[in-house]
Amino acid sequence: MSADASPLAYRLITGPDDRSFCERISTALAEGYVLHGGPAVTFNGSSVICAQAVILPQAVATSDAAVATAVDDLDAELEFDGEGIA
C-alpha cells in the first residue's frame, strides 16, 4: 500500500443525522477505527448535522511510542545539577 493509500490515523466524519451517516460510522468501525470522544451535533436551520471522530488504535500506539522514545532521548541528554525553581 502506498503512503497516499494508507489509512488515516484520525478521521472526522460529518454529515446529516441519517442512515447514510450511521453507515459511514459503521464502515469505519468495521475497518478497525474506534470512536474518539462523543459525537457532536448541531442544527443548521433545517436538519441535524453530526460529527464523530474516529481513530486507528495501532496508529495512536505507534505515535505514543515515538513520543515516549523522544522524551526518553531528551531525558538522557539532560543533567540535573540540583539547582532550580521548584
N, C-alpha and C positions, 0 to 999 in steps of 0.2 A: 504494500500500500504506500503510495507516495505521500509526502508531507502534506500536500494540498488535500488529499483524500482521507487523511487520518481524522478520526472523530475528535470533535472539540471537547476539551475538559469541562467547559461550562457552556450552558445554553440558557437563554431566557426565551421561553415560548410564550407568545402573546396571541390574543385573538378574542373574538366574541365568545361569550359563555354559551357554547352549543356543543353538539355531539362531535363535530369536527375538532374542536379544541381538545376535548377529552380523548379522542382517538390519537391526536398528536402526542399528548402526555403519555398515553398507554404505550404507544410505539417507542417512545424514548425509554420508558421503563423496561420494555422488552429488550432493548438494545444494551441494557446494563446501566443506564443512568439511574440515579436516585434523586428523590426530591430534596431540594436545598431550601429550607425555610418553608414558610407557608405561602399560599397563593395571595396575590394582591388583586383586588377588583376595584373597578371604578365604573361610573355611569357616564356615558358621553352625550346624554340627552335623548338617546333613542334605544340604546342597548347596553347591557353589562359587558365590559371588557375585562378579561382575566390576564394575569401574567403569573407564570410559575417558573422558577429557576430549577434547573436540573444539573447535576454534576456526575462525572465518571469517577467513582471511588479510587480506582487504580491511578488515575492521573493526579488526584489530590495527594495520594500517598507518595507518589514519586516526587511531587513538588515539595511536600513536607520533609521528605528525606534529604532533598537537595538543600533546603533551608537549614536543617539541622547540621548537615555537614559543613555548610558555610559558617555557621555560628561556632561549631567546634574548631574549625580552622582559625577563625578570628580569635577565639579564646586562647588558643595555643600560642598565638603571636603576642598576646598582651601579658604584661608582667605587672603585678600589683605590688607596690612598694610599701603598703600600709598607710600611706597618706591619702587624704581625700576628704570630701564633704559627705557626711552621712545624712 
